[in-house]
């Protein structure tokens, strides 16, 4: 039964060869070659970009940083150019997101190619990397659940990822941030907000780093979203209340520092801290809470923050105010002994968001520096009188 | 003689309409026959039928997709319910904001009411953060998003955009009656005011690179850039279109759109009947001058 179709294939191949004017034997060689030529480029890794010479960031403020957004940036030259421009702006720190789902698409199978690119280039530019870890792969959560939902029975798998990450990169990253804004339902898998549950996850991650080849890599508690959510909200829990409950649950013993977000909204950088206001200096209340709970020695890493200069958004400021506030924020961070660094959101997006979010960036998707970038550069070089 | 290779072993002679057959048994020899009256051999006829069937199998679904609009009954549901649920983020004046009495007001709000009236219902506004607008539409929490929404090609698999209704790009503004500046090249040797650090500033820096003798005057706000022009201290100003339109009653005019940022409303990709109704309504608002009136009411002299 099988011989007939096979015979037909032979007849058709013979006719095809005659039609295109070559011998059937040549066709046998030509077709696989054609197949390889067509599909090989797709299977090949992107063209490698030379790392270049070792660089150092020159700046008058060594606490300056930016949150890059290279997670979805696939072209190596764009990764390199982004990090070059960060260095040229005078910021020695970057925060970058390394999603678990991208690194471990199947249990125990790790794909480090993209994170290698980012960390290799960042290190070569002389930048210190802080890695945010999160984003649950599909295999570690129920079907159709949110990527921020980590079932407790998979906490150990996340711990394994944290350890694998630290084993691979060691002190090439200064610190790892465990999760992001867990005081928002959106970032906690739309589950009830649970500071004690988060502390258990932080404990698993901390223990894994301690048992890794590089226990010196710092573990940072996840940054909380500054929010004034009313009590009982199922969407968010006030960041100060959440942190207090974390500390009651023992979080102070299982972290080497705390990541924190410091957005200024429409307030100037110097606007005084107030529990009922979201402003840049709210970060001082976070530090005070650590002090009050006997953890004043824990450094704070500002891993997101800043101002937006959209012309219409009600939480935005004028571009000139954004520049002034941003420079002042860097100055404030430099003066706070408990603040390790301040990375503002966001250096560049891979493509336009086409929303107010585009007005948080320092550089356009096609690498054109915005005026704020140029002013920060002048500041870092000591060319601005302030 | 021009020929087109067919799916079987032969080809159509386009000049004569003759099927030039190369049969399996006599491969290499040519048999010619008229394609519409007589086909040589049972096998050839069979191949012709198979070819037609294969073509139909591809063409019918293609035509179905292209020509038959999908509709999920949203418009009918709106008319049955009596309300058009409009998703917006009321933090974006003058398009949508919350006034002192707590009411959601703005150009988009007035436009939504006009669109709703055209389909015989009332508008019901659902205030959602900008980041959640598309999700709300896809989750059917709202029927339409009207929220200073820029057209974004990355969403076009899931949502359908209506006609554009406002271009919020960067504009070059001159004094009314100044016919000396009608193109970018006319800015050689001129003074142009911009808001320091803004998109307009970036446009100014680009022009500065290309045009000799251009002087950029950086001001603290867009309003001050326009004042500089009104006071004859500049020959033109670059501002966002909302600021530009706002300045029209003060004796300024928009000479050139330097960039485009079109706003449109969005509906679910399957809400084709609603899309058509909204587009017709927008067309009517444009043609009747009502859209221009609403824009003037919300923009003129305010920014």
Interface residues (C-beta under 8 A of the other chain):
Chain A: X11 X15 X18 X309 X311 X312 X313 X314 X315 X318 X319 X320 X322 X323 X351 X354 X355 X356 X364 X368 X370 X371 X372 X375
Chain B: X9 X24 X27 X28 X91 X92 X93 X94 X95 X97 X130 X131 X148 X150 X151 X152 X154 X195 X196 X197 X198 X199 X201 X202 X205 X220 X221 X222 X240 X242 X243
